[in-house]
Amino acid sequence: MGRTGFEGKQHPFASMKVSAFFSALCGVGLLLALNAASVECARHTSYTPQTLFVFGDSFADTGNLPPTKGNFEMSRQWKAPYGMSNRVDGSGRRQQHATGRFSDFMVQSDFIAKMLGLPQSPPTYLSTPDLHCDPSGMNFAFYGAGMFRFPGEMMMMSVSEQVDVFESMIKDGTISHNHVTHSVALLAVSGTDYNRFNVSGFSSATDCIEKETTEIIAITQRLQNLGVKKILVNNLQPLGCTPFWCRPTLYHECDEFGNVIAFVHNKKLKHKLPRNKGIFIVDMYTAFNNIIADHGSKSYKQFEAGRKPCCEGYGPRVYCGEQHPDTDYLFYLCKDPSKRFFWDDTHPTHAGWEAVMKQLEEPIKEFLGVV
């Protein structure tokens, strides 16, 4: 049987003043160009990863948050319109087939898997029988996961807890030594803690950034100590340009405070990561920014609506996929997700992910030694 899920809830974000945050930065140079790159990205052809282990949040989750009966926000990823671009047969017909992914089809972990020659992300922890690990690896990523567990959240696994499970499966022999030594790990954290840090107990945004980046470093060290040779670590996309943050301006302007958080987080992450050959910073900031910034690249004209998501609720508290008990849809859905970069409040469409990962494919493959 598959494993059971967890219980808990998301917390809303409460806005803060940009001026207060700037004063807390204590002189951090915001004009420095952010160019997150690998800590060391020389090609090592003697090592070719064959297995993928995935940790993080909904940027990489492929179904660890279990479906529930009824129409609930926490299980919307198992129902239409999620998965609407998924082709499930060989006829070429497009069928709506939700798979637990927060997208109209694939997410980041699927694109990383494809770089390794896999058809999609490895099976989820939730769907994997006890005492078994697929040869392709395992996906532990969990919707809503942050680096820390917050009050009232019992359903999601924090990233640290995901690594706890990974470690226990190594110790009991479910995940073999060969699995680990020939693996690459993806650590996909997209800013969940910052979306809700007003209720986290952190004394300030800078305190949150300090603790967040320190915990990411601790996770990478744990994975290396467990034998993982190659680790991909996302930096943060420009948070203020996501629909979640820029809705108050009707998506016309990015939220300055959100982007400052991402900038400082990325600067500290790059500074703190140990300089060795086993860690690569996946530059989500630049890849996203090239597409959705106010003066983004003209190469991405396919995304006709800028930062406006393909699927959004009719009100601020209404989510993509929500329905009235009488079956009335309470959300707007675009006609063609391939022409939108964002799928919902925070997640790219399949086409959006494709555009992001195409920019990152060459440096990632070089780091992994994959031809």
URSULFEN-V64584 format. One record per pair of residues at least 24 apart in sequence whose ideal C-beta (glycine too) atoms are under 6 Angstrom apart, sorted by the first residue. I is the first residue (numbers start at 1). J is the second residue. D is the distance in Angstrom with one decimal. If there is no record, write none. Layout:
i=I j=J d=D
i=I j=J d=D
This chain:
i=2 j=126 d=5.6
i=2 j=127 d=4.8
i=3 j=126 d=5.4
i=5 j=66 d=3.7
i=6 j=155 d=4.1
i=6 j=156 d=5.9
i=7 j=154 d=4.4
i=7 j=155 d=4.0
i=8 j=153 d=3.6
i=8 j=154 d=4.2
i=8 j=155 d=3.5
i=8 j=156 d=5.4
i=10 j=144 d=5.7
i=11 j=196 d=4.3
i=11 j=199 d=5.0
i=13 j=195 d=4.9
i=13 j=196 d=5.8
i=14 j=198 d=4.3
i=18 j=256 d=5.1
i=18 j=257 d=4.5
i=21 j=205 d=5.2
i=21 j=257 d=5.7
i=24 j=204 d=5.2
i=24 j=206 d=4.7
i=28 j=264 d=5.7
i=34 j=266 d=5.5
i=34 j=285 d=5.9
i=36 j=235 d=4.6
i=36 j=266 d=5.6
i=36 j=270 d=5.6
i=36 j=281 d=4.5
i=36 j=283 d=4.4
i=38 j=280 d=4.1
i=38 j=367 d=5.3
i=39 j=273 d=5.3
i=39 j=275 d=5.3
i=39 j=279 d=4.9
i=40 j=277 d=4.4
i=41 j=280 d=6.0
i=41 j=366 d=5.8
i=41 j=367 d=4.5
i=43 j=366 d=5.4
i=43 j=369 d=5.4
i=44 j=369 d=4.9
i=45 j=369 d=5.1
i=47 j=369 d=5.7
i=48 j=369 d=5.6
i=49 j=183 d=5.8
i=49 j=184 d=3.9
i=49 j=230 d=5.7
i=49 j=368 d=5.7
i=50 j=182 d=4.5
i=51 j=137 d=4.2
i=51 j=179 d=5.3
i=51 j=182 d=5.7
i=51 j=183 d=4.0
i=52 j=113 d=5.6
i=52 j=116 d=5.9
i=52 j=122 d=5.5
i=52 j=137 d=4.2
i=52 j=184 d=5.8
i=53 j=137 d=5.0
i=53 j=138 d=5.9
i=53 j=183 d=5.6
i=53 j=185 d=4.8
i=54 j=109 d=4.7
i=54 j=139 d=4.2
i=54 j=141 d=5.0
i=54 j=186 d=4.9
i=55 j=140 d=5.2
i=55 j=141 d=5.9
i=55 j=159 d=5.6
i=55 j=162 d=4.8
i=55 j=187 d=5.3
i=56 j=141 d=4.4
i=56 j=187 d=5.8
i=56 j=188 d=3.3
i=56 j=189 d=5.3
i=57 j=145 d=4.5
i=57 j=190 d=5.5
i=57 j=192 d=5.2
i=58 j=102 d=4.4
i=58 j=143 d=4.2
i=59 j=108 d=5.0
i=59 j=188 d=4.5
i=59 j=190 d=4.4
i=60 j=108 d=5.3
i=60 j=109 d=3.9
i=60 j=141 d=3.8
i=60 j=188 d=3.8
i=61 j=141 d=4.4
i=61 j=142 d=5.7
i=61 j=143 d=4.9
i=62 j=101 d=5.4
i=62 j=121 d=4.7
i=62 j=124 d=5.7
i=62 j=139 d=5.3
i=63 j=99 d=5.9
i=63 j=100 d=2.8
i=63 j=124 d=4.7
i=64 j=124 d=4.8
i=64 j=125 d=5.8
i=64 j=126 d=4.7
i=64 j=142 d=4.8
i=65 j=143 d=4.4
i=71 j=323 d=5.2
i=73 j=319 d=4.9
i=76 j=321 d=4.0
i=77 j=102 d=5.2
i=79 j=321 d=5.9
i=81 j=311 d=5.8
i=81 j=333 d=5.4
i=85 j=337 d=5.6
i=85 j=350 d=5.3
i=102 j=347 d=4.5
i=103 j=343 d=5.2
i=103 j=347 d=5.6
i=103 j=350 d=5.7
i=104 j=337 d=4.4
i=104 j=343 d=5.6
i=104 j=349 d=5.4
i=104 j=350 d=5.3
i=105 j=350 d=3.7
i=106 j=350 d=5.2
i=108 j=188 d=5.6
i=111 j=353 d=6.0
i=111 j=357 d=4.0
i=112 j=186 d=5.4
i=115 j=365 d=5.8
i=131 j=174 d=5.3
i=133 j=174 d=5.5
i=133 j=175 d=4.8
i=146 j=192 d=4.2
i=146 j=193 d=3.9
i=147 j=193 d=5.9
i=147 j=212 d=5.5
i=147 j=215 d=4.2
i=150 j=200 d=5.7
i=163 j=219 d=5.9
i=163 j=222 d=5.5
i=167 j=226 d=6.0
i=180 j=227 d=4.2
i=181 j=227 d=5.5
i=183 j=228 d=5.7
i=184 j=230 d=4.3
i=185 j=223 d=5.2
i=185 j=228 d=4.8
i=185 j=231 d=4.8
i=186 j=232 d=4.8
i=187 j=233 d=4.8
i=188 j=234 d=5.0
i=189 j=234 d=5.9
i=191 j=236 d=5.3
i=191 j=239 d=5.1
i=194 j=261 d=5.2
i=209 j=264 d=5.5
i=209 j=265 d=5.2
i=213 j=268 d=4.5
i=213 j=269 d=4.9
i=213 j=272 d=5.6
i=217 j=272 d=5.1
i=220 j=279 d=5.9
i=229 j=278 d=5.8
i=230 j=278 d=5.8
i=230 j=368 d=5.9
i=231 j=279 d=5.0
i=232 j=280 d=5.4
i=232 j=282 d=5.2
i=233 j=281 d=5.6
i=234 j=282 d=4.8
i=234 j=284 d=5.1
i=235 j=266 d=4.3
i=235 j=269 d=5.8
i=235 j=281 d=5.4
i=235 j=284 d=5.6
i=235 j=285 d=5.4
i=236 j=262 d=4.1
i=236 j=265 d=5.1
i=236 j=266 d=5.7
i=237 j=284 d=4.5
i=237 j=285 d=5.9
i=237 j=288 d=4.0
i=238 j=262 d=5.4
i=238 j=288 d=5.8
i=238 j=289 d=5.4
i=241 j=292 d=4.9
i=241 j=307 d=5.9
i=242 j=346 d=5.3
i=243 j=309 d=4.7
i=243 j=342 d=5.4
i=243 j=345 d=5.0
i=244 j=345 d=4.3
i=244 j=346 d=5.1
i=246 j=307 d=5.8
i=251 j=307 d=4.2
i=251 j=308 d=4.7
i=280 j=367 d=4.3
i=287 j=356 d=4.6
i=287 j=359 d=4.5
i=287 j=360 d=5.6
i=291 j=341 d=5.7
i=291 j=355 d=5.9
i=292 j=341 d=5.9
i=303 j=341 d=4.2
i=304 j=339 d=5.0
i=305 j=340 d=5.6
i=309 j=342 d=4.1
i=309 j=344 d=5.3
i=310 j=334 d=4.1
i=310 j=337 d=4.8
i=310 j=340 d=4.0
i=310 j=343 d=5.4
i=310 j=349 d=5.9
i=311 j=344 d=5.1
i=320 j=344 d=4.2
